[in-house]
Amino acid sequence: MKRILILVLVVQFFASCTSESIPNGILSEGDMVKILVDIQLTEGMVSAMPIPYDSSQALYSLMEKEVFIKHEVTDSVFTKSMLYYLEDAKKMDRIYARVIDSLMVRETNPGIEERF
């Protein structure tokens, strides 16, 4: 009986370590990368415009909504996903490394939109 209990616990331990399932309502890492790239580009465009700060904030809000529409996601799902990934520094580092790589590709190859 003791051996069976130990075996069950060991199997359960290894099963929990290998499963990286994302909870329902959370965007995949790939989707997060795509959205974050567009958000970074949007922030850059707005900050480069010679307009007052309050106007730039209003414009950014509108453009951010367009990013969410483009990716067919609500801001609440994005926020929930962001909070989920922020709980795991390794996942967040991996996501932002991909975002930076994507932005560098776009910078070095103007006119090319990277596909994920």
Secondary structure, 3 states (H helix, E strand, C coil): CHHHHHHHHHHHHHHHHHCCCCCCCCCCHHHHHHHHHHHHHHHHHHHHCCCCHHHHHHHHHHHHHHHHHHCCCCHHHHHHHHHHHHCCHHHHHHHHHHHHHHHHHHHHCCCCCCCC
